[in-house]
Amino acid sequence: MVDLFFAWLVLVKWLHITSVSVWLGGMIVITLMNRGLRKIMDVRESSELMGKVGRTVAMPIRFSLYIAMLTGVINVLNHGISPIQFLDPRFYSMQFGEIVVLKFLIAPIVLVAAVYHSRIGRLLPTVIKVEDYQKLRKRMIVAGWLALFLTFGLTVLGTLLGFA
């Protein structure tokens, strides 16, 4: 007899790991492409090309972030943690609780940074002044790197959950 709850746990964990892999892998590939293009094109030309690439892959990659966030919450609930336990100070004294809270705090920052990065990317082609273009581009770069490094942090924290 198949244990349906166990099958559910496996499915949610698989969806979580797969969607995190798509999100993080997509960001790494786009970053590497961008770095390579900078060597063979000028800044504005490579930015335009990366903007087209970014808009093409943004939906599936962003969707994978949403799935990762949702399945992360479901994994916590499947672990037997109820939302009420977040009100109990003892929850925060457990290593598991500390890691979960950190992940819950960092994940929305990643989402905001990614959305901000994308919005600036859509705005860049319309900017005419060089100074404004450079200012926006720097903001976009900071938002992108922030999302990438915080995502690395989330994956490390997720790995630590297996030991908590």
N, C-alpha and C positions, 0 to 999 in steps of 0.2 A: 504494500500500500504506500502510495506517495504521500509524504507529509507536505500538505499544501502551504503551511506556514513557512517551512524550511525553503520550499520552492520560491515563495514570495521574497524571503530574505535574500536568497541568491540572486533573483531577478533585480531587486532594487540595488543591491551592492554592485552587480554587473553594470547596470545602467549608470550608476554613479561613477564608477571607475572609467567606463567608456566615455562618458560625456566629459569628465575632467581631462581625459587623454586628448579628446578632440579639441577642447578649449585651449589647453596648454600647448599642445602640439601645433595647433593653428597659429597661435601667437608666436611660437618659436620660428616656424617656417616663414611667416610674414616678416619677422624681424631679420632673418638671414637673407631673404630676398631683397629687402630694403637696403641692407648693408652692401650687398653685392651690386645693386643698381647704382648706388652712390659712387662706386668706383668707375663706372662706365658712362654715366649721364650727369648732367648738371642737376643741382638741387631741385629746381622747379619742375623740370622734365621728369625726374624720377618720382617726385611727389605726386605728380599727375597720374603717372602709371600706377603707383602704389595705391592711389585713391581709387582707381578703377578696380584694381585687384581687391582692395579692402571692401568696397561696396558689393563686389560679386560674392565674396565669401562671408560677409558680415552676418547674414541671417542664419546660416547653419551653425557658424561658430558661436554666435551669441545665444542661439537656441540651446546649444550644448551647455553653456554657462547656466541658463535657467534650469535645465534638467539637473545639472550637478547640484545647484542650490536646493531644489525641491527634494531630490533624492537624499541629500545630506540631512535635511530635516526629517525625512521619513526614516532614515537609518537611526537617527537619535531616538525617535519614537519607538522603532522596532527594538531598540536596545533596552526598552522598558523605562525610558525617561519620559515623564509626563510634564507638560508645561507648568504645572503647579510646583514641581520640584525646583524650578528656576527661582522660586521665591524663598526656598529653604537655604539658609546660609551654609549648611553642611554640604550642600551640593558643590559649592565653590571650593571646599577644602579637599575634595577628591581630585586626583590628577585628571580623571576623565572629565569632570565638570569644568575644570580650568581650560582644558583643551577645547571642549565644545563651545564654551563661551567665547574664547578667542576666535574660533572659526566663525561663529555667528556674528562677531563684531567686524571681522576682516572681510568676509564675503560681500556684504553690501558696499564696502569701499571699493572693492574690485569692480563691481557692477557699475557704480557711479563713474569710476575712472574710465571704464570701457565706453560707456555711453558718451561721456565728455569728449573722449578721444575721437569717437566716430562723428560727433556733431561738428567738432572743429575740422575734421577731415572733409566734411561736406561743404564747409564754409570756405576753405582755403582756395579753391579754384575761382571764387568770386572776388577775392581780394586783389586790388590793383597796386596799392602802395607797398613798396618793398619792405619798409619798416613794419607795417601792420602784418604783412605776410610772415616775416621772420618771428615776430612776437607770437603770433598764433601757432606757427610751426613749433616753436620751443614749448609752448603749453601742451601741444599735442604729443610731443616727444616725452615730456615729463609724465603725462597721464598714461601713455602707453607703457613706459618703463615701470611706473608704479603698479599698474595692473599686472604686468608680468612678474615682478618680484614678489608682490603680495600673493599671487597665485602659486609661485614656488613655495612660499611660506605655508600656504594652506595645504599643499600636498605633503609637506613635511609634518605638519600638525596632524593630518589625516593618517599618516603612517604611524605617528606616535600613539594615536588612539588604539591601534592594534596591540599596544603594549600596556595600556592604562587599565 
